[in-house]
Amino acid sequence: MLLPARGALVLVLAVALLGIAAYVAVPWWLTPEDRAERCAAVVVLNGDAPWRADEAARLYQAGAAPEIWLTIDPRSGTMGSDAGTTSNIRQLVARSVPRDVIHVLPGTAVGTRAELGIVRSETMRRAAGCVIAVTSPVHARRVKVTWRHDAGGETPRLVVRHAPNAGYTGWKSEARELVLSVRALLGFPR
């Protein structure tokens, strides 16, 4: 009788340790951030307004890039308008970014993969060596994995930076990003 009780205790302890390890490791794994460097442009990935635009403005003002690029997400507005891009432009201008350095890239992007495809096309068209993508911390791994997978390598380079004030929504957001990141890692489109 003592042996099965001891086995159950070991199992409970093992599950608890795995849970603690996942609690610590998942946020760390999801949130890689590259060292800041000078690139051709800072890209504001859609979502987490106004925090991503704020960080892009800060990077621009620090001299990280001479331009800021935005993409159009038709889901963020009504009747063909793009409330997310319009709001990002307003936020950037309010943060003293000159309107003439803000460029809306051609095409529409629904989802991370489509958005990064538009950014990659523009980066290659301009023969830029790198661009900086601003995203929320828990979205960083998926952005890096998707870029690397779809580019078939590391060229052109994508430097991923966090919008530090981006809304953290807790474990549900982490679980969703973990699943989507693993899917991207395995090559499944999203």
C-alpha positions in Angstrom: 0.0 0.0 0.0 2.8 2.4 0.7 4.4 2.1 -2.7 1.3 3.2 -4.7 0.8 6.2 -2.4 4.5 7.1 -2.9 4.1 6.7 -6.7 1.0 9.0 -6.6 3.0 11.6 -4.6 5.9 11.5 -7.1 3.4 11.9 -10.0 1.7 14.9 -8.3 5.2 16.5 -7.6 6.3 15.8 -11.2 3.2 17.4 -12.6 3.5 20.4 -10.3 7.2 20.9 -11.3 6.2 20.6 -15.0 3.5 23.2 -14.4 5.9 25.6 -12.7 8.5 25.1 -15.4 5.9 25.8 -18.1 4.7 28.9 -16.2 8.3 30.2 -16.2 9.5 29.0 -19.6 6.5 29.8 -21.8 6.5 33.5 -21.3 10.3 33.6 -21.7 10.2 31.5 -24.9 7.4 33.6 -26.4 9.1 37.0 -25.8 12.5 37.1 -27.6 13.7 40.6 -28.3 16.6 41.5 -30.6 19.2 44.1 -29.8 18.2 47.5 -31.2 20.2 48.5 -34.4 19.9 50.8 -37.3 17.7 49.5 -40.1 15.8 50.8 -43.2 12.5 51.2 -41.4 10.5 50.5 -38.3 7.4 48.5 -39.0 4.4 48.9 -36.7 2.6 45.5 -36.8 -1.1 45.7 -36.4 -2.7 45.5 -33.0 -2.1 46.8 -29.5 -2.8 50.4 -30.4 -1.4 52.8 -29.4 1.5 51.0 -27.8 3.2 49.6 -30.9 3.0 53.0 -32.6 4.4 54.6 -29.4 7.4 52.3 -29.5 8.0 52.9 -33.2 8.0 56.6 -32.6 10.5 56.2 -29.8 12.8 54.1 -32.0 12.5 56.6 -34.9 13.4 59.4 -32.6 16.3 57.5 -31.3 17.6 57.2 -34.9 16.9 53.5 -35.4 15.5 54.1 -38.8 14.6 56.9 -41.2 11.1 55.7 -42.0 8.1 54.0 -40.3 6.0 51.5 -42.3 2.4 50.5 -41.7 0.2 47.8 -43.3 -3.5 47.8 -43.9 -5.7 45.4 -42.1 -9.2 45.4 -43.6 -10.6 43.8 -40.4 -9.8 46.8 -38.3 -12.4 49.1 -39.8 -15.8 49.3 -41.6 -16.7 49.8 -45.2 -13.1 49.6 -46.5 -11.6 51.9 -44.0 -8.7 50.8 -41.8 -9.2 52.2 -38.3 -5.9 50.6 -37.1 -3.7 52.2 -39.7 -5.5 55.6 -39.3 -5.1 55.5 -35.6 -1.4 54.5 -35.8 -0.7 57.5 -38.1 -2.5 59.8 -35.7 -0.5 58.4 -32.8 2.8 58.7 -34.6 2.2 62.3 -35.7 1.1 63.1 -32.1 4.5 61.7 -31.0 6.3 64.2 -33.3 7.0 61.8 -36.2 6.9 63.8 -39.4 4.0 62.6 -41.7 6.3 62.3 -44.7 8.4 59.5 -43.1 5.3 57.4 -42.4 4.5 55.0 -45.3 1.5 52.8 -45.7 2.7 49.7 -47.6 0.6 48.6 -50.6 -1.7 45.7 -50.2 -3.9 44.4 -47.4 -2.9 42.0 -44.7 -5.1 39.8 -42.6 -3.0 38.0 -40.1 0.7 38.0 -39.1 1.9 35.9 -42.1 0.2 38.2 -44.7 1.5 41.3 -42.9 5.1 40.0 -42.8 4.8 39.0 -46.5 4.0 42.6 -47.4 6.9 43.8 -45.2 9.3 41.3 -46.8 8.3 42.3 -50.3 8.9 46.0 -49.6 12.2 45.2 -47.8 13.4 43.2 -50.8 12.1 45.8 -53.3 14.2 48.4 -51.6 17.1 46.0 -51.1 17.2 46.8 -47.4 19.3 44.7 -45.2 17.0 44.8 -42.2 13.8 46.3 -40.8 12.6 46.6 -37.2 9.2 45.1 -36.4 7.5 46.4 -33.3 5.0 43.9 -31.7 3.7 42.9 -28.3 6.0 40.7 -26.2 3.9 37.5 -26.4 3.7 37.9 -30.2 7.4 38.2 -30.7 8.2 34.5 -31.1 5.5 33.9 -33.7 6.7 37.0 -35.7 10.3 35.7 -35.6 9.4 32.1 -36.5 7.0 33.2 -39.3 9.6 35.5 -40.8 12.3 32.9 -40.8 10.1 30.1 -42.1 8.5 32.2 -44.9 11.8 33.8 -45.9 13.6 30.5 -46.2 16.5 32.0 -44.2 17.5 35.1 -42.4 17.8 37.6 -45.3 16.6 40.2 -45.2 16.8 40.4 -41.5 13.9 41.2 -39.2 14.8 42.8 -35.9 12.0 42.2 -33.4 11.4 44.8 -30.7 8.7 44.9 -28.0 6.1 47.5 -27.4 6.7 47.5 -23.6 3.3 48.8 -22.6 1.4 46.5 -24.9 -1.6 44.9 -23.1 -0.8 41.7 -21.4 -3.9 39.6 -21.2 -2.6 36.7 -19.1 -2.2 33.0 -19.6 -4.9 32.8 -22.3 -3.0 35.1 -24.5 0.2 33.2 -23.8 -1.5 29.8 -24.5 -2.9 31.2 -27.8 0.5 32.6 -28.9 2.3 29.4 -27.8 0.0 27.3 -30.0 0.2 29.7 -32.9 4.0 29.9 -32.5 4.4 26.2 -32.5 2.1 26.0 -35.6 4.4 28.5 -37.4 7.4 26.6 -36.3 6.0 23.5 -37.9 5.2 25.4 -41.1 1.4 25.5 -40.8 -0.1 28.7 -42.2 -2.1 31.0 -40.1 
